[in-house]
Amino acid sequence: MFSKEKIKRFFSIFHSLEISWQIYTVTLAYIIIMTIAMINDWKTGILLLLLLLIVLAFLYFNMETFVQNINALANDLSKEIREAHEDSYNRSPLGILFYDDKQRIRWLNTSMQNIIGKKDVLGEYIPEIDEQISQFFAVEDDKHWHIIKYYSKYYKTLHQKADGRLFLIDVSDEVNIQEQRKNDRLVFGYLLLDDYNEVIETLDDQEAADFDATLLKEINYWTNTYHIYSKRIDDEKFILLMNLATLAELEQNKFKFFDELKKKNNLQNILVSVSIGIAYPSKEEVDYRINDLAKQAQANLDLALGRGGDQIVVKSQYDKARFYGGKTQQTQKRSNIRSKLIFQAFQTQIQQCDNVLITGHQVPDLDSIGSALGMYKIVKLFNRPVKIVVNEDEFNSDVKELIRLSKNLNVNETFVDVEAAKVLISKKTLIIMVDHNKPSLSDAEELIDLAEVVIVDHHRRGEEFPSNSVLTYIEPYASSTSELVTEFFMNMRYSKEGLSAFEATALLAGIMIDTHSFSSRTGSKTFDTASFLKSRGADMDQIQILMKEDYAAVSMRNRLIEKMEVFDHFAITKGDNQTIIDNIIASQTADSMLTIKGIDASFVVYRRNDHTIGISARSLGTVNVQIIMEKLGGGGHLSNAATQIEDITIDQAYQKLIEEIKIFKEDK
């Protein structure tokens, strides 16, 4: 009855229970209570002892049955859980797939089967199932979920490559809602009719009314086609409201409507074009304000106008600007009134400052130095301390020759380097940037952010621009910056002291170098200013000396022209990767290539120094080479532009240029 084996079996089963130690504790407490009762009242103690023996006997004889019942219950429960588990796997919206190390499917649930779409893929080799399904297995990150588009739907994906497991869940609705919300974000724009008032002034009342009605009809047609809200707030200005989806559609067709509108106006001999500034909230702007968009849109419109108008600028606060249009030469739009107003404002700025620093662009040409010397003289006439910030090591031969020709120019008094200029600068210093508007191109780049800035330039404005400019005079239709500076002297022609013969020569040399001796980018004002400078003693013989070339330069230019290749009216040549070529030789080569019949644009790729490749670009005005150079980090004019690329070979720069030309031609 109480055999040794049975007792051993009892304790084995008993100890297998997780609550065995709790039973031991309760039993020990019971024995202590029973002992105390035995001492105080032996009858009560005997009864408690009998109760303990009965319980032990019951457990001894029924332990196996008890455990069997528990196991049976556990098995039933386990079966139900397993069935529920399998059911949840198959009914779950989460797609689950297991595969082996040979990329064959071991198991997948119903949701995954529905996602894949094929009836039976168990045991199949994954890459053979579907080309697009491979993108799920290309995910290396096994810690985070990734959203992947699979045909027309989006799936949240977790790929555990080490364990051979893939989990997918359909989030198409959420993604579409987010995309819709993004596309519905507000876009704000300003539309300006270039030269509208000037055109209206040339028409009689009936013609003006007809022209205005026709123009308004065209704009309304465009806004209605793309579901854009427009409101005319001035004779020449409109507010535009749209969403991001509409903006994306407009950018996709590159605002072609306005090219067509311009063609229609040109056929009617009406010189009206459109400039637009459009602002949108970037991804970083979760909460954006409409007034911030309006300010950005106005800044974008100013940028479009600063680049000559007839173009669209699209930019958010944090993203790079995108430019459309502006691919053809505009008519000259300058007036004496604007020049006089700018000069008056400039005079006020000079009178309010303590001293002036003038800076041209790096590797200055005759226009940069000539306009700097002209501004130097103006500041001197207003009795303010002034210096020109230069790097004399970068002077070209023509600039060195110009300075050598001067009899009265005190070089040490006039010019300083950047380090010396740092000592002179203060909060009341005024910096004048001539012949450039990008701080990164300046000879005084380190100083631009330290004081207020005035800009006098004829290059189209780029996205990079001084944040602290107080006066901006950018005229892309001027032949040169020297022409703009000369107009300042023409506005003060009755002052007691004017230009010296040397200063007039320097300014005229600047005009001639940028117009290729009046053969390109000239207007009536160009000849007016040249005539004025000639009357002030400008020496054409000295200018001819400045513009003379040595034999080595002519020889290098001819070698580059011999290597020229032509692609659909675009001429391109490149120097050797080891040969350093002067930027003047490169620009002269581009000019010479442009004189060849059938060439609309020319490009010279050359090595400027050990670390920099330069590209000089020219056109006859039918091709906007500035757009191509901007894509490569440079800038300039529609018909005259350049760029510099660091740490790259000649061949690599050549290939980059070819790619941008192809894109330009496709866009056009």
FIMIMI-934455 format. One record per residue (C-alpha): x, y, z; residue in three letters. Coordinates in steps of 0.001 Angstrom, whole numbers, plus 524288, in hexadecimal, padded with zeros to 5 digits. Example, Ala and Ser with C-alpha at 12.3 -4.5 7.8 and 13.67 -1.06 7.14 Angstrom:
% FIMIMI-934455
      X      Y      Z  res
  8300C  7EE6C  81E78  Ala
  83566  7FBDC  81BE4  Ser
***
This chain:
% FIMIMI-934455
      X      Y      Z  res
  80000  80000  80000  Met
  80ABC  8096F  803CC  Phe
  815A8  803BA  7FB8E  Ser
  8229A  80AAA  7FA18  Lys
  820D0  80C64  7EB5C  Glu
  8134B  81224  7ED10  Lys
  8181F  81BD2  7F746  Ile
  82348  81F98  7EE32  Lys
  81995  8213F  7E2F1  Arg
  810EF  829B8  7EB97  Phe
  81BE3  83315  7EEFF  Phe
  8207B  8336A  7E0D9  Ser
  81304  837C0  7DC3E  Ile
  811A6  840E3  7E7C4  Phe
  81EA1  84797  7E518  His
  81AFD  84954  7D6C6  Ser
  8105B  852A7  7DAFD  Leu
  8145E  86101  7DA9C  Glu
  80CF1  86350  7E77C  Ile
  813F2  85870  7EF19  Ser
  81BE0  861F8  7F746  Trp
  80F93  869A0  7FAD6  Gln
  80940  85CB5  7FF6C  Ile
  81557  859C0  807A9  Tyr
  8145A  86735  80DD4  Thr
  805E0  865B0  810FF  Val
  8083E  857F4  8166C  Thr
  8133F  85CCC  81F26  Leu
  80AA8  867C2  8243C  Ala
  7FFC3  85DCF  826B3  Tyr
  80915  854E7  82E7C  Ile
  80D7C  86070  836E2  Ile
  7FF57  86412  839CE  Ile
  7FC2A  855B1  83CAF  Met
  807D1  85494  84615  Thr
  80397  860C3  84D77  Ile
  7F5B4  85B56  84E4C  Ala
  7FB1F  84E1E  85327  Met
  8023C  85510  85E44  Ile
  7F681  85D16  86268  Asn
  7EBC9  85310  85FCB  Asp
  7F038  8456E  85B95  Trp
  7E283  841E0  856BA  Lys
  7E265  84D17  84CFE  Thr
  7F02A  849A3  848FA  Gly
  7EC4F  83B6F  84652  Ile
  7E102  84001  83DBA  Leu
  7E9EB  848E0  835D9  Leu
  7F3A9  83DB1  8343A  Leu
  7E905  834A7  82F3B  Leu
  7E49F  83F16  82586  Leu
  7F28F  84066  8206C  Leu
  7F3F5  831AC  81EC1  Leu
  7E6FB  830ED  81770  Ile
  7EB46  83BB7  80DFC  Val
  7F876  83532  80BAB  Leu
  7F20D  82816  80953  Ala
  7E88F  82E43  7FFB3  Phe
  7F389  834AA  7F847  Leu
  7FB96  8282D  7F869  Tyr
  7F0E9  81FC2  7F283  Phe
  7EB90  82A0B  7E8C6  Asn
  7F7A9  83164  7E44A  Met
  7F91C  82A67  7D734  Glu
  7EAB0  82BF3  7D3F1  Thr
  7EB7A  83A49  7D793  Phe
  7F748  83C8F  7CEDB  Val
  7F119  83505  7C397  Gln
  7E4E2  83D78  7C462  Asn
  7ED2A  849C4  7C45B  Ile
  7F4F5  844DC  7B899  Asn
  7E881  84191  7B140  Ala
  7E347  84F1B  7B413  Leu
  7F02A  85535  7AFCA  Ala
  7F035  84D53  7A337  Asn
  7E26F  851A6  79FEC  Asp
  7E5FE  85FB3  7A2E4  Leu
  7F29D  85EBB  79AED  Ser
  7EB11  85950  78F5C  Lys
  7E15B  86483  78FFF  Glu
  7EC62  86E68  790F2  Ile
  7F394  86844  7857C  Arg
  7E748  8685B  77D3A  Glu
  7E485  87670  7810B  Ala
  7F2AF  879C4  77E09  His
  7F211  873B3  77089  Glu
  7E4F5  87A0F  76E03  Asp
  7EA3E  8875F  771E8  Ser
  7F60B  8855E  768EB  Tyr
  7ED1B  88288  75D7F  Asn
  7E2E5  88CDF  76085  Arg
  7ECC3  8976E  76442  Ser
  7EE83  8A2F8  75ADA  Pro
  7FD1B  8A146  75D57  Leu
  80338  89981  75249  Gly
  80D2A  88F97  75756  Ile
  816E4  887BC  74F62  Leu
  821D1  87E70  75380  Phe
  82C8C  87A4D  74A12  Tyr
  838C4  871ED  74AAD  Asp
  846EF  87528  747F2  Asp
  844DE  871AF  7399A  Lys
  83A23  87BFC  73897  Gln
  82F43  87215  7371A  Arg
  82258  874C4  73DF4  Ile
  82029  86BC4  749AB  Arg
  8133F  8715C  74E6D  Trp
  80A82  87D34  74C76  Leu
  7FD5C  88141  751CD  Asn
  7F0F4  884B3  74A67  Thr
  7F385  89366  74AB2  Ser
  800EF  89193  7448F  Met
  7FAED  8886F  73A74  Gln
  7F115  89310  736F4  Asn
  7FBD2  89D5B  7360D  Ile
  803EE  8951C  72CB5  Ile
  7F7C8  8919C  72502  Gly
  7FBFE  88440  7202B  Lys
  7F4AA  87820  724B7  Lys
  7FFD9  86F4E  728AF  Asp
  80D7F  87483  72B46  Val
  8115E  86B5A  7364D  Leu
  81ED4  865C9  7337C  Gly
  8214C  86F17  72829  Glu
  82E0D  876A0  7262F  Tyr
  82B11  884BB  72A24  Ile
  83217  88C01  71EF0  Pro
  82A42  88407  71510  Glu
  81CFF  8878A  71AD6  Ile
  81CCE  895EC  71751  Asp
  826FD  8A022  713BA  Glu
  820E6  8AA65  71C7E  Gln
  82001  8A1A6  72883  Ile
  82EDF  8A15D  72937  Ser
  82EE2  8AF58  72E52  Gln
  8294E  8AA9F  73B4C  Phe
  83495  8A12F  73D12  Phe
  83E93  8ABAB  7398E  Ala
  83BC2  8B2C1  7466C  Val
  84794  8B099  74F48  Glu
  84296  8B7AF  75B60  Asp
  83BD3  8AD9A  7641A  Asp
  838E2  8B713  76F38  Lys
  82FDE  8C0D8  768A7  His
  823F8  8C07A  75FDD  Trp
  8253C  8C5FE  75215  His
  81A7C  8CA39  748C7  Ile
  81BD5  8C41C  73B37  Ile
  812FA  8C575  72F65  Lys
  80F0F  8B859  72983  Tyr
  80778  8BA7A  71D09  Tyr
  7FC86  8C3EE  72099  Ser
  7FD0F  8C213  72F59  Lys
  80617  8C60D  73A6A  Tyr
  80ABD  8BC64  744AF  Tyr
  8117D  8BE30  751A5  Lys
  81CB2  8B47E  7511C  Thr
  8251B  8ADB5  75B4C  Leu
  82F31  8A44F  755DB  His
  836A0  89BBA  75F7C  Gln
  840AD  89606  75652  Lys
  84830  88E55  7609F  Ala
  83BD9  886E0  76487  Asp
  83621  885E6  756D4  Gly
  829C2  88D62  75A17  Arg
  82221  897EE  75307  Leu
  816B7  89FC1  75888  Phe
  80DF3  8A899  75051  Leu
  80226  8B0C9  753B3  Ile
  7FA1D  8B8B9  74A17  Asp
  7FADB  8C74F  74D5C  Val
  7F604  8CC70  74043  Ser
  7EAD2  8D416  7465F  Asp
  7F3C5  8DAEA  7500F  Glu
  7FDEA  8DE1B  7459F  Val
  7F38F  8E338  73C4A  Asn
  7EDB7  8EBBB  746FA  Ile
  7FB2D  8F133  74A2E  Gln
  7FDFF  8F361  73BBE  Glu
  7F0EF  8FA22  739FB  Gln
  7F38E  9029F  745C6  Arg
  800E6  90625  7404F  Lys
  7FB55  90925  732DA  Asn
  7F0BD  911AA  738D4  Asp
  7FAAD  91A8B  73F97  Arg
  7F956  928C1  73BA8  Leu
  80224  92EDA  7315E  Val
  802FB  93DBA  73073  Phe
  807A7  9456E  724AB  Gly
  808EA  952DD  71EB3  Tyr
  807AE  95501  71005  Leu
  80D31  96180  70A2C  Leu
  80B15  9663A  6FC3F  Leu
  8187C  96B2C  6F7F3  Asp
  81818  9788A  6F150  Asp
  80942  978FD  6F20E  Tyr
  808A5  9878A  6F541  Asn
  81298  98AF6  6EAB0  Glu
  80AA2  9839F  6E070  Val
  7FDB8  989C0  6E4CB  Ile
  803AD  99755  6E385  Glu
  8065B  994C8  6D515  Thr
  7F818  9912D  6D22B  Leu
  7EBF9  9998D  6D0DC  Asp
  7E07C  9974D  6DA1A  Asp
  7D970  98D69  6D181  Gln
  7E5D6  985D7  6CE47  Glu
  7E9B6  985BD  6DCA5  Ala
  7DC51  98093  6E0B1  Ala
  7DC9B  97607  6D62A  Asp
  7EA79  9721A  6D9A0  Phe
  7E744  9716B  6E825  Asp
  7DB02  9694D  6E5BA  Ala
  7E264  95FCF  6DCEA  Thr
  7ED86  95E5C  6E698  Leu
  7E41A  95C41  6F1E1  Leu
  7DCB4  9521F  6E9EA  Lys
  7E94E  94A92  6E76E  Glu
  7ED16  94ABA  6F5D3  Ile
  7DF65  9469C  6F9FC  Asn
  7DFEE  93B6F  6F038  Tyr
  7ECA2  936C1  6F66A  Trp
  7E79D  937EC  70464  Thr
  7DAC7  93114  70128  Asn
  7E1CA  92610  6FA0A  Thr
  7EA08  9230A  70609  Tyr
  7DFC6  926C7  71043  His
  7E7DA  93228  71561  Ile
  7E1B3  93D5C  71CD2  Tyr
  7E66A  94A96  717DC  Ser
  7E390  9585F  71C5D  Lys
  7E831  964AC  71595  Arg
  7ED8B  96DD5  71FF7  Ile
  7F3BE  977CF  716E0  Asp
  7F3F3  97AF7  70869  Asp
  7FFBE  97226  7068D  Glu
  7FF52  96913  71263  Lys
  7F72A  95D28  71624  Phe
  7F649  95457  7221A  Ile
  7F62F  945B9  71F3C  Leu
  7F141  93AEE  72846  Leu
  7F24C  92C71  7252E  Met
  7F62E  91F9E  72B97  Asn
  802A9  917A4  72AAA  Leu
  7FCAB  90E06  7211C  Ala
  7F9C9  9190E  71798  Thr
  8077C  91E8D  71943  Leu
  80D42  9112B  71645  Ala
  80521  91097  709D5  Glu
  80989  91E36  705BE  Leu
  817BE  91AC3  70816  Glu
  81651  90E26  700A6  Gln
  812AE  91589  6F447  Asn
  81C6D  92052  6F7DC  Lys
  81248  92B47  6F76D  Phe
  8119A  929F6  6E895  Lys
  80554  93261  6E844  Phe
  80D5A  93EBA  6EA5C  Phe
  816A8  93B86  6DF3A  Asp
  80ABC  93A5D  6D674  Glu
  8050E  9470C  6DBD9  Leu
  811C9  94E18  6D911  Lys
  811E7  948F2  6CB11  Lys
  80403  94DFA  6C912  Lys
  807B2  95B6A  6CE49  Asn
  813FA  95BD8  6C5E5  Asn
  80BE8  958E6  6B9C1  Leu
  803C8  964E1  6BD1E  Gln
  81062  96C84  6BFAF  Asn
  80CAE  96E12  6CE0E  Ile
  81882  96CD3  6D6E9  Leu
  811CA  967C4  6E32A  Val
  816B6  95BF3  6EA72  Ser
  8137D  9561D  6F7AF  Val
  81B8E  954A8  70417  Ser
  81680  94BF6  70F06  Ile
  81B3E  94928  71CC3  Gly
  8155E  93CFE  7230C  Ile
  81745  93874  73117  Ala
  8131B  92BAE  73746  Tyr
  814E2  92589  744CC  Pro
  82068  91C36  7451B  Ser
  82074  90F0C  74BF2  Lys
  826F0  91559  757C5  Glu
  81BA2  91EE8  7595D  Glu
  8112D  916EC  7603C  Val
  80A47  92327  764F2  Asp
  80B6B  92E43  75B35  Tyr
  80558  93BB9  75A93  Arg
  7FF71  941C1  74E69  Ile
  80642  94EB6  750CD  Asn
  81366  9478E  750D0  Asp
  80FE6  94176  743BD  Leu
  80C31  94EEB  73E90  Ala
  8195A  9548A  742CA  Lys
  82093  94948  73C6E  Gln
  8188C  94AC3  72FFD  Ala
  81C24  95936  72F63  Gln
  82A77  955CF  7317B  Ala
  82979  94BF7  72668  Asn
  82331  9562B  71D9C  Leu
  82E30  95FA7  720FA  Asp
  837DE  954FE  71D68  Leu
  8310B  952F4  71051  Ala
  8316C  96192  70D89  Leu
  83F98  9625D  71215  Gly
  842D9  95822  707E4  Arg
  83C9F  96043  6FD32  Gly
  82E52  95C53  6FE30  Gly
  826EB  953C7  6F47B  Asp
  8286B  947E0  6FD4E  Gln
  82284  94039  7087E  Ile
  82985  93DC5  71568  Val
  82467  932D8  71E1F  Val
  82A56  931D9  72BA5  Lys
  826CB  92E8D  739A6  Ser
  82DC5  93446  74551  Gln
  8371D  928C7  746A7  Tyr
  83848  92312  738E7  Asp
  84051  92767  72D3C  Lys
  839DD  9303A  72345  Ala
  83504  92A80  71686  Arg
  834CF  9332E  70A77  Phe
  82C26  93263  6FE79  Tyr
  82C66  93B10  6F27D  Gly
  835FD  94634  6F092  Gly
  83C2B  93F11  6E51C  Lys
  83BF3  94A12  6DB3F  Thr
  84220  9577D  6DAAE  Gln
  83919  96211  6DFC0  Gln
  83842  96FCF  6DAA7  Thr
  83F3E  97A3E  6E258  Gln
  8369F  97F55  6ED57  Lys
  83EE7  98991  6F402  Arg
  83B64  99799  6F6C0  Ser
  842F6  9A3A6  6FAEF  Asn
  83928  9A5BB  705E7  Ile
  83CB2  998E1  70C7A  Arg
  84B27  99BD3  70B57  Ser
  8492D  9A936  711A1  Lys
  840F1  9A3A3  71CBA  Leu
  84B0D  9991A  71F63  Ile
  855E9  9A32A  71F6B  Phe
  84E80  9ABB2  72922  Gln
  84C57  9A001  73216  Ala
  85AA3  99C49  73084  Phe
  85EB9  9AA11  73439  Gln
  85699  9A8FD  740B6  Thr
  85D05  99C13  74448  Gln
  86AA2  9A1D9  7427E  Ile
  86775  9ADA1  74AEF  Gln
  86281  9A4DA  755F3  Gln
  86E65  99BEA  75692  Cys
  87BCC  99DB7  75CCD  Asp
  883CC  99769  75200  Asn
  88215  98F9B  7457A  Val
  88814  982FC  74066  Leu
  88667  97FD4  731E9  Ile
  88811  971F9  72CF0  Thr
  887AA  96BD6  71F88  Gly
  8871C  95D78  71C31  His
  89244  953D3  71D19  Gln
  89C19  95446  711E4  Val
  89726  961D5  70E1E  Pro
  895E8  965E6  6FFF0  Asp
  8962C  973B6  6FA90  Leu
  887A2  975A6  6FD3A  Asp
  8892A  971BE  70B77  Ser
  89521  97A57  70DB6  Ile
  8900C  98588  70551  Gly
  882F0  98632  70C71  Ser
  889E3  98501  7199B  Ala
  892B3  9908E  7162E  Leu
  886B1  99842  711E0  Gly
  87F97  995A1  71EBA  Met
  88C27  998EB  725FF  Tyr
  88C21  9A65F  71F98  Lys
  87DBA  9A8C0  722F4  Ile
  87FDA  9A575  73154  Val
  88BD4  9AE46  73182  Lys
  88380  9B95C  72C2C  Leu
  87A93  9B79E  7380C  Phe
  8864F  9B872  7413C  Asn
  88583  9AAD3  7471A  Arg
  89141  9A202  749C1  Pro
  89148  99744  73F74  Val
  89974  98B82  73B48  Lys
  89845  9815F  73075  Ile
  899D0  97372  73588  Val
  8A199  96B21  72BE6  Val
  8AA76  95F68  72AE9  Asn
  8B591  96498  7227D  Glu
  8BAB0  956D4  7204D  Asp
  8AE88  95439  71808  Glu
  8B015  9600C  70F22  Phe
  8B019  95CAF  700B9  Asn
  8B9F2  962C8  6F784  Ser
  8B046  96CF2  6F26C  Asp
  8ACE2  97181  7003A  Val
  8BB54  97283  703B8  Lys
  8BD9B  97A51  6F757  Glu
  8B238  9837C  6FA90  Leu
  8B7D0  9867C  707FA  Ile
  8C561  9884F  7021E  Arg
  8C001  99263  6F885  Leu
  8BB1B  99B05  70394  Ser
  8C3F4  9A64B  70703  Lys
  8BCBA  9AB49  712FF  Asn
  8B6F9  99ED0  718DC  Leu
  8BCF0  99BDB  72629  Asn
  8BBAF  98D09  72691  Val
  8BEA6  98BD9  73523  Asn
  8B4D2  99681  73836  Glu
  8AA19  990FC  72F6F  Thr
  8AAF4  9822D  730E7  Phe
  8AB2B  9795C  73CF0  Val
  8AA8B  96AB9  73EA2  Asp
  8A035  963C0  746BB  Val
  8A899  962DF  752ED  Glu
  8AB21  9718C  752EF  Ala
  89CB6  97422  75042  Ala
  898D3  96C6A  75C6C  Lys
  89F66  976D4  764B0  Val
  8979D  98194  75DF4  Leu
  88A18  97B8F  75EFA  Ile
  88010  97FA9  76931  Ser
  87156  97FE6  76AEF  Lys
  87105  98D03  763D9  Lys
  878D4  9880E  75825  Thr
  87229  98756  74AE5  Leu
  8766F  97C8E  74185  Ile
  8743E  97EAC  732F4  Ile
  87413  97281  72A5F  Met
  8769D  9759D  71C0D  Val
  8754C  96CA3  71032  Asp
  87032  9612E  7184D  His
  86549  95E3E  721E7  Asn
  8694E  950FA  72746  Lys
  87108  9520B  73400  Pro
  87860  9457B  730C6  Ser
  87E31  94C0B  724A1  Leu
  882C0  9580C  72BFE  Ser
  890BF  95BF1  72EC0  Asp
  88BAF  95FBB  73C48  Ala
  882F6  953FD  73EF1  Glu
  886DC  953A2  74D54  Glu
  88231  961A9  74F4F  Leu
  874F1  9617A  7487B  Ile
  86D3C  95D47  7548D  Asp
  873FB  96712  75D85  Leu
  86E04  973B0  75849  Ala
  8632D  9795B  74FE8  Glu
  864AD  976DE  7415D  Val
  861DB  97E90  734F3  Val
  861E1  976E7  72826  Ile
  86471  97CA8  71AAF  Val
  86482  9720E  71056  Asp
  85FF0  96E25  702C3  His
  85FA6  95F66  704F1  His
  852AB  958AB  70705  Arg
  84FE6  95663  7153D  Arg
  85187  9488D  71A6A  Gly
  84BFD  9419A  72632  Glu
  85821  9448F  72E36  Glu
  8570C  952B4  7326C  Phe
  85BC7  95B4B  73DC0  Pro
  851D2  95B2C  748BA  Ser
  85584  968C5  74D61  Asn
  854A5  97084  740B2  Ser
  84F19  97E2D  742AD  Val
  84F79  98283  73477  Leu
  84F60  97A2B  72840  Thr
  851B1  97F1A  71A7B  Tyr
  851AD  97337  71196  Ile
  84F0A  975EE  7033D  Glu
  85080  969A3  6FAF1  Pro
  84DE0  971AD  6EEC1  Tyr
  859CC  97A40  6F0CB  Ala
  865D8  976E1  6E8DD  Ser
  86EB2  97775  6F4B2  Ser
  86FCA  97C48  702A1  Thr
  878D1  986FD  6FD9B  Ser
  86D47  98C13  6F5A8  Glu
  864CE  98CE1  701F8  Leu
  86F84  993DD  7099D  Val
  871C3  99D59  6FE58  Thr
  86349  9A0EC  6FEE5  Glu
  86573  9A51C  70D0C  Phe
  86FAD  9AED9  7083D  Phe
  86653  9B358  6FDA3  Met
  85C66  9B636  7087E  Asn
  8666B  9BEED  70F47  Met
  86C36  9C513  70301  Arg
  86AF9  9D2B6  708E3  Tyr
  8736B  9CFBE  714D7  Ser
  8801E  9D752  7163F  Lys
  888A5  9CB40  71508  Glu
  885F3  9BFF0  70BE5  Gly
  88CED  9B4A8  705A1  Leu
  89B63  9B520  702B0  Ser
  8A034  9B05C  6F581  Ala
  8A583  9A3EF  6FBE4  Phe
  8988C  9A0F3  702A5  Glu
  8911C  9A36C  6F5F9  Ala
  89A8D  99A5A  6EEE3  Thr
  898B8  98FB4  6F92A  Ala
  889D8  9908D  6F820  Leu
  889E6  9908C  6E940  Leu
  89329  984E5  6E95E  Ala
  8896C  97DEB  6F234  Gly
  87E66  98095  6E891  Ile
  88670  97C58  6DCD7  Met
  88B3E  96FAF  6E2EF  Ile
  87D5C  96B75  6E672  Asp
  8778D  96F68  6D94F  Thr
  882E6  96A0E  6D147  His
  88599  977A7  6CC24  Ser
  87711  97B07  6CAD0  Phe
  873DE  96EE7  6C2CD  Ser
  86A62  9689B  6CC82  Ser
  860EA  96C19  6D78F  Arg
  860C0  97A77  6D402  Thr
  85580  98406  6D4B3  Gly
  853D2  9926D  6D24D  Ser
  8581F  9954E  6E034  Lys
  864BB  98DD8  6DDDD  Thr
  8689A  99747  6D320  Phe
  863F0  9A2F8  6DB26  Asp
  86CC3  99F33  6E676  Thr
  87822  99C4D  6DD48  Ala
  87674  9A9BF  6D72E  Ser
  87634  9AFF2  6E4B6  Phe
  882B1  9A8DD  6E8BF  Leu
  88968  9ACCB  6DC1C  Lys
  885F8  9BAEB  6DEFD  Ser
  88C63  9B94E  6EC5C  Arg
  8994F  9B53B  6E674  Gly
  89847  9A679  6E4E8  Ala
  8A3F1  9A21F  6DCD3  Asp
  8A07C  99820  6D24E  Met
  8AED4  995EA  6CF1F  Asp
  8B17E  991B5  6DD10  Gln
  8A59E  988CF  6DCC6  Ile
  8AAA7  9826B  6D058  Gln
  8B781  97FED  6D766  Ile
  8B016  979BE  6E2CB  Leu
  8A89C  970CE  6D9BF  Met
  8B461  96C26  6D1FB  Lys
  8B78C  95DAE  6D2A8  Glu
  8C4F3  9575A  6D30C  Asp
  8C919  94C96  6C9C7  Tyr
  8C7A6  941C6  6D404  Ala
  8B97C  9459D  6D69F  Ala
  8B61B  945C6  6C81C  Val
  8BCDC  938AA  6C639  Ser
  8B582  93286  6D1A6  Met
  8A88E  937D3  6CCA6  Arg
  8AAFA  9322B  6BF2C  Asn
  8AE72  924DB  6C4E4  Arg
  8A1BF  924C7  6CC96  Leu
  899E4  92875  6C07D  Ile
  8A05F  91D6C  6B8D1  Glu
  89B56  913B2  6C30C  Lys
  88D7F  9191C  6C233  Met
  8821C  90FA6  6C0B0  Glu
  87482  913A7  6BC2A  Val
  867E4  90DC3  6C16B  Phe
  85B86  9130E  6BB28  Asp
  8609A  9212A  6B9DD  His
  8677F  92071  6C72A  Phe
  87668  92155  6C643  Ala
  87E66  91B66  6D15D  Ile
  88D09  91A90  6D357  Thr
  89588  91680  6DEC0  Lys
  8A389  91870  6E2E2  Gly
  8AD08  90E66  6E81F  Asp
  8AB3C  90A01  6F620  Asn
  8B934  90E11  6F98B  Gln
  8B98E  91B41  6F27B  Thr
  8B539  9273C  6FA3B  Ile
  8AE79  9312E  6F16D  Ile
  8ABAA  93F69  6F481  Asp
  89D2B  94265  6F5B9  Asn
  89E77  94DAB  6EC11  Ile
  8A3DE  94469  6E1B8  Ile
  8987D  93B31  6E45B  Ala
  88E52  945F5  6E2FC  Ser
  894D5  94B3D  6D6A6  Gln
  894D7  93D7B  6D0FB  Thr
  88641  93C3E  6D3B8  Ala
  88414  94962  6CCFB  Asp
  88C04  9451C  6C129  Ser
  884B0  93839  6BFFF  Met
  877FE  93FDA  6BFCE  Leu
  87C23  946EB  6B355  Thr
  87C26  93A0B  6ABC9  Ile
  8705A  9383F  6A2EF  Lys
  865FE  92F08  6A868  Gly
  86A18  9307C  6B6A7  Ile
  85FA4  93587  6C00F  Asp
  866FC  93319  6CCC9  Ala
  87513  93019  6D073  Ser
  87B5E  929F4  6DC72  Phe
  88992  92900  6E098  Val
  88D3E  91F52  6EB51  Val
  89AB6  92238  6F0FC  Tyr
  8A318  920C1  6FD23  Arg
  8A3FF  92D5D  70502  Arg
  8AD1D  9280A  70F81  Asn
  8B10E  91B4B  71604  Asp
  8A3C6  91992  71C7A  His
  89A2A  920C8  713A8  Thr
  89440  91E8A  70644  Ile
  88E03  92A3D  6FF97  Gly
  883A8  92AB6  6F4F8  Ile
  881C2  936F6  6ECD4  Ser
  874F2  937E7  6E53A  Ala
  87047  94136  6DA9D  Arg
  86462  94238  6D1C5  Ser
  85E67  94B11  6C78D  Leu
  85269  94D7F  6D01B  Gly
  84A07  94271  6CAEC  Thr
  84F6A  9392E  6D545  Val
  84F4D  93C85  6E3BA  Asn
  85C9A  9377E  6E7FC  Val
  85A80  93CFD  6F59E  Gln
  85078  93256  6F878  Ile
  85A4F  927DA  6F4A9  Ile
  86520  92DFF  6FCD0  Met
  85C16  92FAA  7088D  Glu
  85979  9210A  70879  Lys
  8683B  91F49  709B9  Leu
  86965  928FB  714F4  Gly
  86C7F  93555  70D3C  Gly
  86500  9408C  7073D  Gly
  8660F  94C9E  6FEBD  Gly
  85DDE  9519E  6F37A  His
  854E2  94BBB  6E977  Leu
  85FCB  94C9F  6DF4E  Ser
  86BD2  94CD9  6E808  Asn
  86DA3  943D8  6F3B3  Ala
  877A5  93B6B  6FAA8  Ala
  879BC  93210  705E0  Thr
  8847C  92BFA  70E17  Gln
  8845A  91DED  712F0  Ile
  88D6E  91951  71DBC  Glu
  894CA  90C58  71E93  Asp
  890F2  9069D  71184  Ile
  897F7  902FD  704F1  Thr
  89659  90968  6F7AE  Ile
  88F7E  8FD59  6F241  Asp
  8861F  8FC98  6FDD1  Gln
  882A0  90B00  6FC6A  Ala
  880ED  908F5  6EDBF  Tyr
  87752  8FDC7  6F01A  Gln
  86FB2  905D5  6FA0A  Lys
  86EA6  910CB  6F00E  Leu
  869E6  9076D  6E571  Ile
  85F69  90213  6EEA4  Glu
  85A76  90FB1  6F223  Glu
  85A20  913AF  6E3CC  Ile
  851E8  907A4  6E0B0  Lys
  84873  90B07  6EBBD  Ile
  847DF  91927  6E710  Phe
  844A6  914F7  6D92F  Lys
  83A28  90B86  6DDE9  Glu
  833EE  9163A  6E62A  Asp
  83442  91FCA  6DAF0  Lys
***
